[in-house]
């Protein structure tokens, strides 16, 4: 077990393992399937002022979190015409669902690389996912004072 495994919560470890169980072309297909399952954001749940643009993404991606003491909920928007970016956002929204602030903050910064997509998408896109994760963690820190 590597140090990254110790900090990787079950939801994200399962997603990572699902990706790594596939060949590169099928990993890209799984990413596209995540794109189709990005949860809709309930209009009444998010303050429009709370959205933060993920500057590392070429596509207009916006992230916000609702960080309570016992649970973090991540919300993200990404355009349908940007399926790779939507897929990354969906992985984080779904993978971080139900975690405590401490668990979210413990997610390794290299999680996007752990998916084994380096040969399927550009490093620029992987940096975009890293930017999403970094912003989520920073928002959790700000909201919880950690």
N, C-alpha and C positions, 0 to 999 in steps of 0.2 A: 504494500500500500504506500503510495507516494504522499508527501505532505498535502498536495492538492486534493487527493481523495479524502483526507481527513476533514478538510474544510468544505468539501462539496456536499451540500445537502442532497437528500435522496431524490427529490424531483429533478434536480439538475444532473445528478449522476445518471439517472435513468435516461434522460434525454441524450446525454453524451454517449452512453453505451449504445443507444439505438443508432446514433450516427456512426459510431465506430464499427458496428456490426455489419455495415453496408460497404460496398465498393463506392468509389468516388462518384460515378454518375448517379447512383441511387441516393447518395447523401444529398446531392443537389435536389433530387426529386423530393426527398423528405423535407428539405428546407422550404421548397415551394408548397408542400402540404401544410407546413406551419403557417405560411403566408396566408393561406385560405382560412386559417382558424384564429386569426388575431381577434380577440374579443372586442366587441363594440364597447364604446365608452358611454355609460349612462349619463345623459345630459345633466341630470340633477345631482350627480355625485362629484363633479369636478368644477372648481372655480376657474373660469376662463383665464384669469390672471396667473394661475399656478403653472401653466404649461411652459416648459423650457425646450427651446430648439436644440437639437443635437447637431452642433456645428460640424462634427466629424463626418456626418452623412451628407452625401451629395443631394439626396432626396430630402424633402421637407418632413423630417421626423420630429415629433414632439413627445416629451415624456413628463409625467408627473407622478408623484407617489402620495398615498394616504398612509402615513406611518403612525400607527397606534402602538402602545406599549407591548402588545402581544401579537400584533399582526401588521404586515406591510402589504398594501395592495398597490400594484404598479399599473398605471394606465399609459397607453401609447397610441399614437396615430401615425400612420404611414400610408402614402398613396397606393392604391391598387396597382398602378403602373410601375411600381418599384417592388416586385415580389421578393427579391433577396433581402432588402431592407425590412420589409414587412415580416418576413420569416424570422429574422433576427429579433425584431421587436416582440413577436409572438412567443418565441422561445423564452425570452426574459419575463414577459408578462405571465405566462403560464408556469414557467419553472420556478419563479419566486413567489407564486401565490401561496398564501398561508404561512409564510415564514415570519419569524420574529425579526425585529431590527438587528439583533446580534447575528442571526444566521445570514441575513442579507449582507451585512458588513463583512462577514467572514468568507464570502464567495471569492475565490482567487481571481485576481485581475486577468489571469491568462485563460479564463474559462472559454472565451471565444475561440482560442487556438485549440482547446481540448476537443472541439467538435470534429477535427480532422478535415476541415474544408479548405485548407490552404491550396490544394490543387484544383479546387472547384470554383472558387471565387477569388477575386483580387484581394491583396493585402489592404487596399484602401477600404473595401467593404468590411473586412474583419476589424479594421481600426474603427469603423463606424459602430460596430457592435460593442467594441471596447468603450467607446465614448458613451453609448447608452448605459452600459453597466456603471461606468464611473459617475455619471450624472445621477443615476438611481441611488448609488451609495452615498453620494454627497447630500442629496435631498433627505435621505434617511438620517444622516448625521445631523443635519440642520434641524430637522423636525423633532428629533429625540434628544438633542444635546449630547450625543455621544462622540 
